[in-house]
């Protein structure tokens, strides 16, 4: 759970899909854990597949079973795709070589190598959370020893990343720093360590699968020993790795802006009317939505409700797939007539899908309720603003226009006031309907 959370938090990593197989838990229970975790982050668009081939009999560790990853109500593993078909789909769609990460046994990787030609073509390396070939009693190696040995003899390089052994990785200082990370990922890890399970189980504070994530980002902090074409990677600077784990969870591994180093969170930096709301908006919806809203408003040359709704729509779509900017194409059905078309400016800024990039198309037909279709990895979703909100905001604008007129300063002051209110009150997780399009 900690390793997957770190992968999702990092702007350097794209998680294309996750597969589960029998290990500490049976595959069905593992599916529910992973799916509930992704849903808790609103990453419903990351698919999860199940390895239904492995005959490993899981010990069903009760600590693993009782650890909460998210809300498992209504989740049914029967609806999940098979792991191999999902891997085939993802690798056939992705154009660049990928790293295949194993946080348990290697039966899924082994089966994919045997049955999928695209696996050898697209997978540049396998990064395996493992104690290495010299310790063949390690749990991940022992899940299927014959497949583990076969993998190490194969053509694809395997990076075996060791944990920190019995040394506590999550010391009091690190836990304190994680508790101060203002992201959903930092919050998830912090909440876990406050649970009775984490407090009462020494394994919780050791560094295990997380080392794979840290190795992906900072290989220089590991001692790497070649083993034929493979390699064994051992953490060699624990203090530095603790610091880097905080940076990953905070999403601070790369610069997010192109010109400005950092957008200020200090309310006094902003105009007086919005100053009282800055901290609340950032705390509720995150810095990404705040920055996109600021840039979109500057681009649009005024602060408008539908521009902010476009920002929220774009951030929600990125959140769904867990993507960065410039990573999907979209068709906007907000039309080309104001005020609904103002959504298009918000969509551009929040997604990076601009006409200049060739990623944004605007359908000119007048919409009844504005929507947009987002396409990523051959998957498509449609987000639609709930009709009652469209009607409410449009009616307010018409009334203000009728009373004061577009040329009145009072009109623009009231528009701005209402826009700040909607920015604060409208949660992007509640105001759209999301439809998967097949």
JOMOVEN-V17360 format. One record per residue. N is the residue number from 0. PHI is phi in radians with two decimals (* if undefined). OMEGA is omega in radians with two decimals (* if undefined). D_LAST is the distance of its C-alpha to the last C-alpha in Angstrom with 1 decimal. Layout:
BEGIN
n=N phi=PHI omega=OMEGA d_last=D_LAST
n=N phi=PHI omega=OMEGA d_last=D_LAST
END
This chain:
BEGIN
n=0 phi=* omega=-3.13 d_last=30.1
n=1 phi=-1.15 omega=-3.11 d_last=32.3
n=2 phi=-1.16 omega=3.14 d_last=31.2
n=3 phi=-1.11 omega=3.11 d_last=27.4
n=4 phi=-1.05 omega=3.11 d_last=28.3
n=5 phi=-1.14 omega=3.11 d_last=30.3
n=6 phi=-1.08 omega=-3.12 d_last=27.6
n=7 phi=-1.21 omega=-3.11 d_last=25.2
n=8 phi=-1.28 omega=-2.98 d_last=28.1
n=9 phi=-1.41 omega=3.03 d_last=29.0
n=10 phi=-1.26 omega=3.11 d_last=27.9
n=11 phi=-1.46 omega=-2.98 d_last=28.9
n=12 phi=-2.05 omega=2.93 d_last=26.2
n=13 phi=-1.94 omega=3.07 d_last=22.5
n=14 phi=-1.56 omega=-3.08 d_last=21.2
n=15 phi=-1.35 omega=-3.13 d_last=18.2
n=16 phi=-2.94 omega=3.08 d_last=17.9
n=17 phi=-2.28 omega=3.04 d_last=20.5
n=18 phi=-2.07 omega=3.13 d_last=21.5
n=19 phi=-2.18 omega=3.10 d_last=24.2
n=20 phi=-2.54 omega=3.14 d_last=26.9
n=21 phi=-1.08 omega=3.10 d_last=30.2
n=22 phi=-2.74 omega=3.06 d_last=32.7
n=23 phi=-1.09 omega=3.06 d_last=34.5
n=24 phi=-2.22 omega=3.00 d_last=32.1
n=25 phi=-1.16 omega=-3.01 d_last=30.3
n=26 phi=-1.09 omega=-3.14 d_last=26.7
n=27 phi=-1.12 omega=3.11 d_last=25.4
n=28 phi=-1.17 omega=3.12 d_last=27.5
n=29 phi=-1.11 omega=3.10 d_last=26.6
n=30 phi=-1.02 omega=-3.12 d_last=22.9
n=31 phi=-1.10 omega=3.11 d_last=23.7
n=32 phi=-1.10 omega=-3.06 d_last=25.9
n=33 phi=-1.19 omega=-3.13 d_last=23.4
n=34 phi=-1.10 omega=3.14 d_last=20.5
n=35 phi=-1.17 omega=3.09 d_last=22.9
n=36 phi=-1.12 omega=-3.14 d_last=24.3
n=37 phi=-1.07 omega=3.14 d_last=21.1
n=38 phi=-1.13 omega=-3.14 d_last=20.3
n=39 phi=-1.17 omega=3.07 d_last=23.9
n=40 phi=-1.64 omega=-3.08 d_last=23.3
n=41 phi=1.14 omega=3.07 d_last=20.2
n=42 phi=-1.75 omega=-3.08 d_last=18.3
n=43 phi=-1.12 omega=-3.07 d_last=15.5
n=44 phi=-1.47 omega=3.05 d_last=13.1
n=45 phi=-1.46 omega=-3.08 d_last=15.4
n=46 phi=-1.33 omega=3.11 d_last=14.3
n=47 phi=-2.20 omega=3.13 d_last=17.3
n=48 phi=-1.94 omega=-3.10 d_last=18.0
n=49 phi=-2.05 omega=2.99 d_last=21.1
n=50 phi=-1.41 omega=-3.13 d_last=23.8
n=51 phi=-1.74 omega=-3.09 d_last=24.7
n=52 phi=-1.67 omega=-3.05 d_last=27.3
n=53 phi=-1.00 omega=3.12 d_last=29.9
n=54 phi=-1.77 omega=3.13 d_last=32.9
n=55 phi=-1.13 omega=3.12 d_last=34.4
n=56 phi=-1.56 omega=-3.10 d_last=35.9
n=57 phi=-1.18 omega=3.04 d_last=35.2
n=58 phi=-1.29 omega=3.13 d_last=38.2
n=59 phi=0.85 omega=3.12 d_last=36.1
n=60 phi=-1.00 omega=-3.08 d_last=38.1
n=61 phi=-1.14 omega=3.10 d_last=38.5
n=62 phi=-1.06 omega=3.11 d_last=38.6
n=63 phi=-1.16 omega=-3.11 d_last=35.1
n=64 phi=-1.15 omega=-3.06 d_last=33.9
n=65 phi=-1.49 omega=3.12 d_last=35.6
n=66 phi=-1.30 omega=-3.12 d_last=34.3
n=67 phi=-1.51 omega=3.05 d_last=31.8
n=68 phi=-1.78 omega=-3.09 d_last=28.8
n=69 phi=3.04 omega=-3.13 d_last=27.0
n=70 phi=-1.45 omega=-3.10 d_last=26.2
n=71 phi=-1.62 omega=-3.12 d_last=25.2
n=72 phi=-1.05 omega=3.09 d_last=25.1
n=73 phi=1.44 omega=-3.14 d_last=22.2
n=74 phi=-1.50 omega=-3.10 d_last=20.9
n=75 phi=-2.29 omega=-3.11 d_last=20.5
n=76 phi=-1.13 omega=-3.13 d_last=20.5
n=77 phi=-1.11 omega=-3.11 d_last=19.5
n=78 phi=-1.51 omega=-3.09 d_last=15.9
n=79 phi=-1.38 omega=3.09 d_last=16.1
n=80 phi=-1.25 omega=3.04 d_last=15.1
n=81 phi=-1.23 omega=-3.05 d_last=18.2
n=82 phi=-1.02 omega=-3.04 d_last=19.7
n=83 phi=-1.17 omega=3.12 d_last=20.3
n=84 phi=-1.15 omega=3.11 d_last=16.9
n=85 phi=-1.19 omega=3.10 d_last=15.6
n=86 phi=-1.05 omega=3.13 d_last=18.6
n=87 phi=-1.05 omega=-3.13 d_last=17.9
n=88 phi=-1.10 omega=-3.09 d_last=14.4
n=89 phi=-1.16 omega=-3.10 d_last=15.9
n=90 phi=-1.22 omega=3.12 d_last=19.0
n=91 phi=-1.28 omega=-3.13 d_last=17.5
n=92 phi=-1.54 omega=-3.11 d_last=15.6
n=93 phi=-1.29 omega=-3.06 d_last=18.6
n=94 phi=-1.66 omega=-3.09 d_last=21.4
n=95 phi=-1.89 omega=3.10 d_last=24.3
n=96 phi=-1.06 omega=-3.07 d_last=26.2
n=97 phi=-2.16 omega=2.97 d_last=25.5
n=98 phi=-1.70 omega=3.11 d_last=27.7
n=99 phi=-1.74 omega=-3.01 d_last=26.8
n=100 phi=-1.81 omega=3.08 d_last=28.3
n=101 phi=-1.98 omega=3.10 d_last=29.8
n=102 phi=-1.86 omega=3.11 d_last=31.0
n=103 phi=-2.59 omega=3.06 d_last=32.1
n=104 phi=-1.34 omega=-3.04 d_last=32.7
n=105 phi=-2.03 omega=-3.09 d_last=31.5
n=106 phi=-1.10 omega=3.13 d_last=30.3
n=107 phi=-1.17 omega=3.11 d_last=26.7
n=108 phi=-1.09 omega=-3.12 d_last=27.9
n=109 phi=-1.09 omega=3.13 d_last=30.3
n=110 phi=-1.16 omega=3.13 d_last=27.8
n=111 phi=-1.14 omega=3.10 d_last=25.4
n=112 phi=-1.10 omega=-3.08 d_last=28.4
n=113 phi=-1.27 omega=-2.96 d_last=29.4
n=114 phi=-1.95 omega=-3.05 d_last=26.2
n=115 phi=-2.09 omega=3.06 d_last=24.1
n=116 phi=-1.00 omega=-3.10 d_last=25.9
n=117 phi=-1.14 omega=-3.14 d_last=23.6
n=118 phi=-1.11 omega=3.13 d_last=25.0
n=119 phi=-1.18 omega=-3.12 d_last=28.4
n=120 phi=-1.35 omega=-2.96 d_last=27.2
n=121 phi=-1.79 omega=-3.09 d_last=25.3
n=122 phi=-1.59 omega=-3.09 d_last=27.1
n=123 phi=-1.47 omega=-3.12 d_last=30.3
n=124 phi=-2.86 omega=3.00 d_last=31.7
n=125 phi=-1.98 omega=3.13 d_last=31.3
n=126 phi=-1.88 omega=-2.93 d_last=32.7
n=127 phi=-2.09 omega=3.02 d_last=33.9
n=128 phi=-1.29 omega=-2.97 d_last=35.5
n=129 phi=-2.67 omega=3.10 d_last=38.5
n=130 phi=-1.39 omega=3.10 d_last=42.3
n=131 phi=1.63 omega=-3.05 d_last=42.6
n=132 phi=-1.22 omega=-3.12 d_last=44.0
n=133 phi=-1.41 omega=3.11 d_last=47.5
n=134 phi=-2.03 omega=-3.05 d_last=46.4
n=135 phi=-1.50 omega=3.03 d_last=44.8
n=136 phi=-1.71 omega=3.09 d_last=45.2
n=137 phi=-1.06 omega=-3.01 d_last=42.6
n=138 phi=-1.03 omega=-3.08 d_last=39.8
n=139 phi=-1.13 omega=3.09 d_last=36.9
n=140 phi=-1.23 omega=-3.01 d_last=38.9
n=141 phi=-1.36 omega=3.13 d_last=40.1
n=142 phi=-0.96 omega=3.04 d_last=36.8
n=143 phi=-2.70 omega=-3.03 d_last=36.9
n=144 phi=-1.12 omega=-3.12 d_last=40.0
n=145 phi=-1.13 omega=3.12 d_last=39.5
n=146 phi=-1.20 omega=3.11 d_last=36.0
n=147 phi=-1.09 omega=3.13 d_last=37.3
n=148 phi=-1.14 omega=3.13 d_last=40.1
n=149 phi=-1.11 omega=3.13 d_last=38.0
n=150 phi=-1.06 omega=-3.11 d_last=35.7
n=151 phi=-1.20 omega=3.10 d_last=38.7
n=152 phi=-1.60 omega=-3.06 d_last=40.0
n=153 phi=-1.36 omega=-3.05 d_last=36.8
n=154 phi=-1.53 omega=-3.08 d_last=36.1
n=155 phi=-1.53 omega=3.14 d_last=33.9
n=156 phi=-1.03 omega=3.12 d_last=36.0
n=157 phi=-2.01 omega=3.05 d_last=36.0
n=158 phi=-1.75 omega=3.13 d_last=37.0
n=159 phi=-1.56 omega=-3.05 d_last=38.4
n=160 phi=-1.81 omega=-3.14 d_last=38.7
n=161 phi=-1.50 omega=3.04 d_last=41.2
n=162 phi=-1.51 omega=-3.12 d_last=41.5
n=163 phi=-1.59 omega=3.14 d_last=44.5
n=164 phi=1.20 omega=-3.13 d_last=46.2
n=165 phi=-1.49 omega=-3.11 d_last=48.1
n=166 phi=-1.28 omega=3.08 d_last=48.4
n=167 phi=-1.18 omega=3.08 d_last=47.0
n=168 phi=-1.61 omega=-3.11 d_last=44.3
n=169 phi=-1.52 omega=3.10 d_last=43.5
n=170 phi=-1.40 omega=-3.06 d_last=47.0
n=171 phi=-1.06 omega=-3.13 d_last=48.0
n=172 phi=-1.12 omega=-3.14 d_last=47.8
n=173 phi=-1.16 omega=-3.14 d_last=44.2
n=174 phi=-1.09 omega=3.10 d_last=43.1
n=175 phi=-1.13 omega=-3.14 d_last=44.8
n=176 phi=-1.16 omega=3.12 d_last=43.0
n=177 phi=-1.11 omega=-3.13 d_last=39.6
n=178 phi=-1.10 omega=-3.14 d_last=40.4
n=179 phi=-1.66 omega=3.14 d_last=40.8
n=180 phi=-1.38 omega=-3.04 d_last=37.4
n=181 phi=-1.50 omega=3.10 d_last=35.7
n=182 phi=-2.24 omega=3.12 d_last=32.1
n=183 phi=-1.13 omega=-3.13 d_last=29.8
n=184 phi=-1.31 omega=3.06 d_last=30.2
n=185 phi=-1.07 omega=3.12 d_last=34.0
n=186 phi=-1.11 omega=3.13 d_last=34.0
n=187 phi=-1.13 omega=-3.13 d_last=32.1
n=188 phi=-1.17 omega=3.14 d_last=34.6
n=189 phi=-1.09 omega=3.13 d_last=37.5
n=190 phi=-1.12 omega=3.12 d_last=36.6
n=191 phi=-1.04 omega=-3.09 d_last=36.4
n=192 phi=-1.26 omega=3.05 d_last=39.9
n=193 phi=-1.54 omega=-3.13 d_last=41.2
n=194 phi=-1.33 omega=3.14 d_last=40.1
n=195 phi=-1.11 omega=-3.13 d_last=42.8
n=196 phi=-1.06 omega=-3.12 d_last=41.0
n=197 phi=-1.19 omega=-3.12 d_last=41.1
n=198 phi=-1.17 omega=-3.00 d_last=44.7
n=199 phi=-1.84 omega=-3.13 d_last=45.9
n=200 phi=-2.21 omega=-3.06 d_last=44.4
n=201 phi=-1.09 omega=-3.13 d_last=45.8
n=202 phi=-1.05 omega=-3.03 d_last=42.8
n=203 phi=-1.02 omega=-3.04 d_last=40.8
n=204 phi=-1.63 omega=3.08 d_last=42.8
n=205 phi=-1.44 omega=3.09 d_last=42.9
n=206 phi=-1.66 omega=-3.10 d_last=40.7
n=207 phi=-2.05 omega=-3.07 d_last=38.5
n=208 phi=-1.07 omega=3.12 d_last=34.9
n=209 phi=-1.01 omega=-3.12 d_last=35.1
n=210 phi=-1.10 omega=3.08 d_last=37.3
n=211 phi=-1.09 omega=-3.14 d_last=34.4
n=212 phi=-1.13 omega=3.13 d_last=32.8
n=213 phi=-1.15 omega=3.09 d_last=36.2
n=214 phi=-1.11 omega=3.11 d_last=36.9
n=215 phi=-0.99 omega=-3.08 d_last=33.7
n=216 phi=-1.52 omega=-2.97 d_last=35.0
n=217 phi=-2.35 omega=-3.12 d_last=38.8
n=218 phi=-1.06 omega=-3.13 d_last=39.9
n=219 phi=-1.19 omega=3.12 d_last=43.4
n=220 phi=-1.54 omega=3.11 d_last=43.9
n=221 phi=-2.14 omega=2.99 d_last=43.8
n=222 phi=-1.50 omega=-3.08 d_last=46.4
n=223 phi=-1.86 omega=-3.13 d_last=44.7
n=224 phi=-1.99 omega=3.14 d_last=46.6
n=225 phi=-1.14 omega=3.03 d_last=45.5
n=226 phi=-2.37 omega=-2.94 d_last=45.3
n=227 phi=1.01 omega=3.14 d_last=45.2
n=228 phi=-1.44 omega=-3.13 d_last=41.8
n=229 phi=-1.58 omega=3.09 d_last=40.5
n=230 phi=-2.69 omega=3.10 d_last=41.8
n=231 phi=-1.98 omega=-3.00 d_last=42.8
n=232 phi=-2.07 omega=-3.06 d_last=42.1
n=233 phi=-2.03 omega=3.10 d_last=44.3
n=234 phi=-0.99 omega=-3.10 d_last=44.3
n=235 phi=-2.16 omega=3.12 d_last=47.6
n=236 phi=-2.44 omega=-2.99 d_last=47.5
n=237 phi=-1.10 omega=-3.12 d_last=46.4
n=238 phi=-1.07 omega=3.12 d_last=47.5
n=239 phi=-1.16 omega=3.13 d_last=45.5
n=240 phi=-1.16 omega=3.07 d_last=42.4
n=241 phi=-1.09 omega=3.14 d_last=42.8
n=242 phi=-1.07 omega=-3.10 d_last=42.9
n=243 phi=-1.21 omega=3.12 d_last=39.8
n=244 phi=-1.12 omega=3.08 d_last=37.8
n=245 phi=-1.14 omega=3.14 d_last=38.5
n=246 phi=-1.10 omega=3.13 d_last=37.4
n=247 phi=-1.14 omega=-3.12 d_last=34.0
n=248 phi=-1.10 omega=3.12 d_last=33.3
n=249 phi=-1.47 omega=-3.12 d_last=34.4
n=250 phi=1.22 omega=-3.04 d_last=32.1
n=251 phi=-1.93 omega=-3.12 d_last=35.2
n=252 phi=-1.59 omega=3.10 d_last=34.9
n=253 phi=-2.42 omega=3.05 d_last=34.2
n=254 phi=-1.27 omega=-3.07 d_last=35.2
n=255 phi=-1.61 omega=-3.10 d_last=32.5
n=256 phi=-1.92 omega=-3.06 d_last=34.2
n=257 phi=-1.79 omega=-3.08 d_last=35.5
n=258 phi=-2.19 omega=-3.09 d_last=38.9
n=259 phi=-1.63 omega=-3.12 d_last=39.6
n=260 phi=-1.10 omega=-3.06 d_last=40.2
n=261 phi=-2.72 omega=3.05 d_last=39.3
n=262 phi=-1.40 omega=-3.10 d_last=38.6
n=263 phi=-1.23 omega=3.02 d_last=41.3
n=264 phi=-1.71 omega=3.14 d_last=40.5
n=265 phi=-1.22 omega=-3.09 d_last=44.0
n=266 phi=-1.01 omega=-3.08 d_last=43.9
n=267 phi=-1.18 omega=3.11 d_last=47.2
n=268 phi=-1.26 omega=-2.97 d_last=45.5
n=269 phi=-1.84 omega=-3.09 d_last=43.6
n=270 phi=-1.06 omega=-2.98 d_last=45.0
n=271 phi=-1.02 omega=-3.06 d_last=46.9
n=272 phi=-1.24 omega=-3.13 d_last=44.6
n=273 phi=-1.69 omega=-3.08 d_last=41.6
n=274 phi=-0.91 omega=-3.10 d_last=43.8
n=275 phi=-1.18 omega=-3.02 d_last=43.9
n=276 phi=-1.87 omega=-3.03 d_last=40.1
n=277 phi=-1.00 omega=-3.06 d_last=39.2
n=278 phi=-1.11 omega=-3.14 d_last=39.7
n=279 phi=-1.13 omega=3.14 d_last=37.8
n=280 phi=-1.12 omega=3.14 d_last=34.7
n=281 phi=-1.11 omega=-3.12 d_last=34.7
n=282 phi=-1.12 omega=-3.10 d_last=35.3
n=283 phi=-1.35 omega=-2.93 d_last=32.5
n=284 phi=-2.10 omega=3.07 d_last=29.7
n=285 phi=1.64 omega=-3.09 d_last=30.8
n=286 phi=-1.22 omega=-3.11 d_last=32.4
n=287 phi=-1.08 omega=3.13 d_last=29.2
n=288 phi=-1.16 omega=3.14 d_last=28.5
n=289 phi=-1.08 omega=-3.11 d_last=32.2
n=290 phi=-1.08 omega=3.14 d_last=32.6
n=291 phi=-1.10 omega=3.12 d_last=29.6
n=292 phi=-1.15 omega=3.12 d_last=31.0
n=293 phi=-1.13 omega=-3.11 d_last=34.4
n=294 phi=-1.12 omega=-3.13 d_last=33.3
n=295 phi=-1.10 omega=3.13 d_last=31.1
n=296 phi=-1.19 omega=3.07 d_last=34.1
n=297 phi=-1.17 omega=3.09 d_last=36.4
n=298 phi=-1.09 omega=-3.06 d_last=34.2
n=299 phi=-1.34 omega=3.11 d_last=33.8
n=300 phi=1.27 omega=2.87 d_last=37.6
n=301 phi=-2.79 omega=-3.13 d_last=37.4
n=302 phi=-1.59 omega=-3.08 d_last=35.8
n=303 phi=-2.18 omega=-3.06 d_last=33.4
n=304 phi=-1.09 omega=-3.08 d_last=31.2
n=305 phi=-1.27 omega=3.02 d_last=28.1
n=306 phi=-1.11 omega=3.12 d_last=28.6
n=307 phi=-1.14 omega=3.09 d_last=28.6
n=308 phi=-1.13 omega=3.06 d_last=25.5
n=309 phi=-1.09 omega=3.07 d_last=23.7
n=310 phi=-1.07 omega=-3.11 d_last=25.1
n=311 phi=-1.11 omega=3.13 d_last=23.9
n=312 phi=-1.15 omega=3.14 d_last=20.3
n=313 phi=-1.15 omega=3.10 d_last=20.3
n=314 phi=-1.10 omega=3.13 d_last=21.9
n=315 phi=-1.12 omega=3.11 d_last=19.5
n=316 phi=-1.16 omega=3.08 d_last=16.5
n=317 phi=-1.08 omega=3.13 d_last=18.6
n=318 phi=-1.09 omega=-3.11 d_last=19.6
n=319 phi=-1.01 omega=-3.14 d_last=16.1
n=320 phi=-1.59 omega=-3.03 d_last=15.6
n=321 phi=0.97 omega=3.14 d_last=19.4
n=322 phi=-2.02 omega=2.96 d_last=19.9
n=323 phi=-1.53 omega=3.09 d_last=22.9
n=324 phi=-1.45 omega=3.08 d_last=23.3
n=325 phi=1.14 omega=-3.03 d_last=22.3
n=326 phi=-1.95 omega=3.01 d_last=19.4
n=327 phi=-2.51 omega=3.07 d_last=16.3
n=328 phi=-1.77 omega=3.13 d_last=15.9
n=329 phi=-2.57 omega=3.00 d_last=15.4
n=330 phi=-2.01 omega=3.13 d_last=15.7
n=331 phi=-1.64 omega=3.04 d_last=18.0
n=332 phi=-1.90 omega=3.07 d_last=18.3
n=333 phi=-1.62 omega=3.10 d_last=21.7
n=334 phi=1.29 omega=-3.11 d_last=23.5
n=335 phi=-2.16 omega=3.13 d_last=26.8
n=336 phi=-2.07 omega=3.12 d_last=29.3
n=337 phi=-1.20 omega=0.07 d_last=30.8
n=338 phi=-1.55 omega=-3.05 d_last=30.5
n=339 phi=-1.12 omega=-3.11 d_last=26.7
n=340 phi=-1.17 omega=3.08 d_last=26.4
n=341 phi=-1.06 omega=3.07 d_last=28.2
n=342 phi=-0.98 omega=-3.07 d_last=24.9
n=343 phi=-1.07 omega=3.12 d_last=24.2
n=344 phi=-1.17 omega=3.09 d_last=27.2
n=345 phi=-1.13 omega=3.12 d_last=26.1
n=346 phi=-1.11 omega=-3.13 d_last=22.6
n=347 phi=-1.03 omega=-3.05 d_last=24.4
n=348 phi=-1.16 omega=-3.02 d_last=26.8
n=349 phi=-1.31 omega=-3.10 d_last=24.7
n=350 phi=-1.90 omega=-3.02 d_last=22.0
n=351 phi=1.36 omega=3.10 d_last=24.1
n=352 phi=-1.47 omega=-3.07 d_last=21.6
n=353 phi=-1.96 omega=3.04 d_last=24.4
n=354 phi=-1.02 omega=3.13 d_last=25.1
n=355 phi=-1.11 omega=3.06 d_last=27.6
n=356 phi=-1.46 omega=-3.10 d_last=25.1
n=357 phi=1.26 omega=-3.06 d_last=22.9
n=358 phi=-1.85 omega=-3.10 d_last=20.0
n=359 phi=-2.07 omega=3.02 d_last=20.2
n=360 phi=-2.17 omega=3.12 d_last=19.7
n=361 phi=-1.95 omega=3.05 d_last=20.9
n=362 phi=-1.41 omega=-3.01 d_last=20.0
n=363 phi=-1.45 omega=-3.13 d_last=23.5
n=364 phi=-1.09 omega=-3.13 d_last=22.7
n=365 phi=-1.07 omega=-3.10 d_last=24.5
n=366 phi=-1.51 omega=2.96 d_last=22.1
n=367 phi=-1.48 omega=3.02 d_last=22.9
n=368 phi=-2.39 omega=-2.99 d_last=21.4
n=369 phi=-1.11 omega=-3.13 d_last=20.4
n=370 phi=-2.62 omega=3.08 d_last=16.9
n=371 phi=-2.67 omega=3.06 d_last=15.2
n=372 phi=-1.84 omega=-3.10 d_last=11.9
n=373 phi=-2.06 omega=-3.12 d_last=12.2
n=374 phi=-2.02 omega=-3.12 d_last=10.9
n=375 phi=-2.53 omega=3.11 d_last=12.4
n=376 phi=0.89 omega=-3.14 d_last=12.5
n=377 phi=1.11 omega=3.05 d_last=9.5
n=378 phi=-2.00 omega=-3.03 d_last=7.5
n=379 phi=-2.36 omega=3.02 d_last=7.0
n=380 phi=-2.26 omega=3.08 d_last=8.6
n=381 phi=-2.16 omega=3.07 d_last=10.7
n=382 phi=-1.83 omega=-3.13 d_last=14.3
n=383 phi=-2.23 omega=3.05 d_last=16.6
n=384 phi=-1.17 omega=-3.10 d_last=20.3
n=385 phi=-1.03 omega=-3.01 d_last=21.5
n=386 phi=-0.96 omega=-3.11 d_last=23.4
n=387 phi=-1.13 omega=3.09 d_last=26.6
n=388 phi=-1.29 omega=3.07 d_last=26.9
n=389 phi=-1.00 omega=-3.11 d_last=26.3
n=390 phi=-1.15 omega=-3.09 d_last=29.0
n=391 phi=-1.12 omega=-3.09 d_last=31.4
n=392 phi=-1.20 omega=3.13 d_last=31.4
n=393 phi=-1.10 omega=3.14 d_last=31.5
n=394 phi=-1.12 omega=3.11 d_last=34.4
n=395 phi=-1.08 omega=-3.13 d_last=36.3
n=396 phi=-1.11 omega=3.13 d_last=36.1
n=397 phi=-1.13 omega=-3.13 d_last=37.3
n=398 phi=-1.15 omega=3.12 d_last=40.1
n=399 phi=-1.11 omega=3.13 d_last=41.3
n=400 phi=-1.13 omega=-3.12 d_last=41.2
n=401 phi=-1.11 omega=-3.08 d_last=43.1
n=402 phi=-1.37 omega=-2.97 d_last=45.8
n=403 phi=-1.94 omega=-3.11 d_last=46.3
n=404 phi=1.45 omega=-3.07 d_last=44.7
n=405 phi=-1.11 omega=-3.09 d_last=42.6
n=406 phi=-1.49 omega=-3.09 d_last=45.9
n=407 phi=-1.57 omega=3.06 d_last=47.1
n=408 phi=-1.10 omega=3.14 d_last=47.1
n=409 phi=-1.10 omega=3.11 d_last=46.7
n=410 phi=-0.97 omega=-3.06 d_last=43.3
n=411 phi=-1.24 omega=3.07 d_last=41.9
n=412 phi=-1.16 omega=3.13 d_last=43.6
n=413 phi=-1.24 omega=3.07 d_last=41.9
n=414 phi=-1.05 omega=3.14 d_last=38.5
n=415 phi=-1.12 omega=-3.14 d_last=39.0
n=416 phi=-1.06 omega=3.13 d_last=40.2
n=417 phi=-1.14 omega=-3.12 d_last=37.2
n=418 phi=-1.14 omega=3.09 d_last=34.8
n=419 phi=-1.10 omega=3.12 d_last=36.5
n=420 phi=-1.08 omega=-3.12 d_last=36.2
n=421 phi=-1.20 omega=3.10 d_last=32.5
n=422 phi=-1.01 omega=-3.12 d_last=32.0
n=423 phi=-1.32 omega=-2.96 d_last=33.8
n=424 phi=-1.56 omega=-3.03 d_last=32.5
n=425 phi=-1.57 omega=3.10 d_last=28.8
n=426 phi=-1.47 omega=-3.09 d_last=26.9
n=427 phi=-1.07 omega=3.13 d_last=23.5
n=428 phi=-1.44 omega=-3.07 d_last=22.2
n=429 phi=-2.03 omega=-2.92 d_last=23.2
n=430 phi=-1.73 omega=-3.13 d_last=22.7
n=431 phi=-2.11 omega=2.87 d_last=19.0
n=432 phi=-1.70 omega=-3.11 d_last=16.2
n=433 phi=-2.06 omega=-3.12 d_last=13.0
n=434 phi=-2.13 omega=3.01 d_last=9.6
n=435 phi=-1.43 omega=-3.10 d_last=6.5
n=436 phi=-1.90 omega=-3.07 d_last=3.8
n=437 phi=-1.85 omega=* d_last=0.0
END
